[in-house]
Amino acid sequence: MASARINPSILSADFVNMERDLGRIATADYVHVDVMDNHFVPNLTFGPQMVGRVQDVSPIPLDVHLMIADIDRWAPGYAELGAFSVTFHVEAARDPVAVARALRERGARAGLAVKPGTPIEPYLELLPEFDQVLVMTVEPGFGGQSFMPETMPKLRALREARARLGVDTWLQVDGGIADDTIAIAAEAGADTFVAGSAVYGAADPAEAISRLRERAQSAWMEP
Ligand SMILES: O=C(CO)[C@H](O)[C@H](O)COP(=O)(O)O
């Protein structure tokens, strides 16, 4: 397997020192950009103008996570900003496959996200339409919450479906990922890990990124 992907979430960065804080995670794989609209989730972050500026100055590619309503209307614009990947919530989409195709047509990887309470089974056969699936391991909206291990069966189901369908869809987790939880998600099948407070709350974010990567990869190697 390739190395574990670590995507720090700038939800935990200093919003008025964003360029500095992007520089602190230059050794990560992708920067996770949480777009929240105060409708789909109770929190509010930023929209396309800010994401475009992050795209301009980030040393690593953008992994945009849309936690917004009316996805069918707004998601394609984030791909046009040049994001590497754009992930949207199935709970907010009228036609998830059409959204995924619109994202891919615009050059972005298409990602499907599910909240902790949303079953994954109805979407397993759609895996070929998506480049990544994000299993939320907290309720979306805020950083610093506790990891929910009860979401792990979804990763196992996704891993099985991916093998059966012969696709290479990345399996991402987001929420409460830290030194003590990343191995649980890695063992269940995750290969891409979003971490906000565990990276930006560390004295040395680069060291935290490296440690998280090593812990995930060690979990893969355990029998
Ligand atoms: O999507 C998110 C919240 O909805 C954040 O990316 C996530 O919570 C990361 O924060 P932490 O690692 O501190 O849990």
The ligand as an ORCA input file, in Angstrom:
! r2SCAN-3c Opt
* xyz 0 1
  O     -14.697     18.319      9.313
  C     -14.363     18.665     10.399
  C     -15.389     19.028     11.396
  O     -16.629     18.908     10.809
  C     -12.911     18.787     10.767
  O     -12.118     18.526      9.631
  C     -12.524     17.830     11.839
  O     -13.359     17.910     12.948
  C     -11.083     17.982     12.193
  O     -10.888     18.386     13.486
  P     -10.285     17.460     14.642
  O      -9.166     16.676     14.040
  O      -9.855     18.442     15.671
  O     -11.410     16.553     15.083
*
